[in-house]
């Protein structure tokens, strides 16, 4: 039986991790989750450890899963044509579904109006794409909301590019991350390990 976090939301999408993806999309989901079900990292750490460190972190979170699901905001240009945040440079796009955004967190002035669900993305492709995002090699991708869903975690990359929020329905998964990345995860909004 899959355990889900109870969160009040106007719109939600069930994910394979058991964590509901809810509106408002983004960091609000993190703060509405109980403290034992969440952990946050500053992206400065990943800029220091560079490509090998990012690959090791993604490998740890995907635990040898061959594929993950992605949710990403789609930007639009001045003619209201949606652009793909250069996804196809790194990710083979085969399974795509779009949801219209109504969230207050998304800045419609900047041209965001939809979130796309891309199912069964290869973890190898994901590593290349997240490396581009974290090291600012892809400006459009770095400014988009990006959420990775594994069987255990919902991983949210903030559109401001400064944090990675990780939520899990099982507190043991979060404890394991905190033990493996002790001294690295952010404790400003959470209690540190005792």
N, C-alpha and C positions, 0 to 999 in steps of 0.2 A: 504494500500500500504506500502510495506517495504522500508524503507530508507536505502541506503547503503553508506558507505564511499567510495569516489573515491580515488583509490590508483593505481599507475602504478606498474605492476608486470609482471613477466614472466609466473607465474603459479598462479592460484587462485582457491579456493574452496568456493562456496556459503554456508553460514551457516544459521541456523534458527534464529540467532540473528540479521541478516541483516548486520553483519560485514563480509567483505570478509577475508578469511584466505589466506594470500598471501606469496609468496616467496619474499625475503628471510624470512623463517619462524622465528618467535620469536620477539625479542625486536625491530627490524626494523619496524614492523607493528605498534608498539606503537609510535615510533617517527615520523612516516609518518602520523599518525592520528592528526587531529586538537586538540589543547589543551583542548577544551571544551568537547571532546569525549573520554578523557582518564584520568586515575588515576593510581598511582603506590604506592605499599606498600613494605616496607622492611620486609623480612621474620623474622627478629629478634623479631618483635612484636608478631608473632604467636608462637614463641618458648617460649615467656614469658607467654602468655595466655593459652598455652597448649591445651589439647583436647577440653575442653568445649568452649573455645574462637574460636577455629577453626570451630567447629560444628556450633556455632552461626553465624559466618561469612558466611559459605557455605549456611546455611539456609536462610540468608538474601539475598544472591545473586541468589539463585534458586527460591525464592518466592513461595514456596509450589509446584514447578514443581515436578512431580514424577520421571522424567528421564532427563538426559542431554546427550550430545554427547562429546566424548573425542577424541583428536588427540594426539598421543604420538609417539616419535621416537622409533624405534626398533633397538636394538643393535645386532651385530652379533659376533659370536665367531671366533676363528682362522680358522675354517673350513667353514666360510661363512654361518653357520646355524644361523638363526635369533632366538634370545631369547626374551622372553616376558616381561622383567622387573618385573617379579613376579606378573604380573597383576592378574593371576587367583587365587592368594591367597586372594584377596579382591573383585574382580569384576567378576561377571558372564559374560563370553564372549559368546555372541550369534550373534552379528551383526558386522562383521569385514570387512574392505576394506583397502587395502594398496596402497600407492602412493610412487613412487620412488623419492628420494630426489636429487635435483641438487643445492641446496642452498649453498652459500659460508659460511654461518654461522655455518653449521653443520661440525664438525670435523671428516672427514672420516677416519683419522688416528686412532681415538678412536673406530671405528667400527660401526658408524651409517650410514645407507644407505636407510632406508625407514621410512615413517611416516604412522601410522595406524589410520584409523577412526573407532571408536567403537561407534555405535549408541545405543541410548536408555539405557544408564547405569543408574541404580537405584541411586538416590541421597544418600541413606543410604550406598551403596557400595562406592560411591564417597567420602563420609566423612571419611570412614576408610582408603581409599587409600591416600587422601590428608593429613591426619594425619600422615601416614607413611612417606610421602614425606617431609612434613614440619618439622617433628621431627627426621628426618634421621633414621627412623626405617627400611627403605628399601633402601639400598645404590644404587642399580641399578635404581630404580624409581627416586631417588633424582638426579641422573645424567642425566636423560632423559628429553627431551623437553616435556612438558605436557601442553595442551590447553584444557580448559573446555568451552563448548558452551551451554549457556542457551538461553531462548527466548529473553533475553535482553542484555546479556553480552558475550564477548569473554574474557576469563580469562587465561592469559599466565603465567605459572610458569617457570622462567628462568632456563636453565640447570645448571647454576652456583649456583643456590639455594639461591640467595640473594634477589630477587625481585619477586613480583607478579604484572603483568601489567593487567589492566582491560580496555577494550575498549567497547564502546556502540555507536550504530548509533544515539541514542537519548541523547543529552546533559543533559536532565532532570534526566536521570538515574544516570549519573556521579555526578551531583549536589547532588542527594540524598545520594549517598555513601559518598561524602565529608562532608555532614552535619552530617551523622550518625557516621562517623569515623574522626571527626574534631580533628586535632592535632596528628593524627596517620599516615595519608597518607603522602607520600613523596612529598616534594615541591621543590626538587633540580632542576628538569627540568620543573616544572610547577609553575604558580603563585599561592600563597596561597589564601584562601578565604578572601574576604574583609570584 
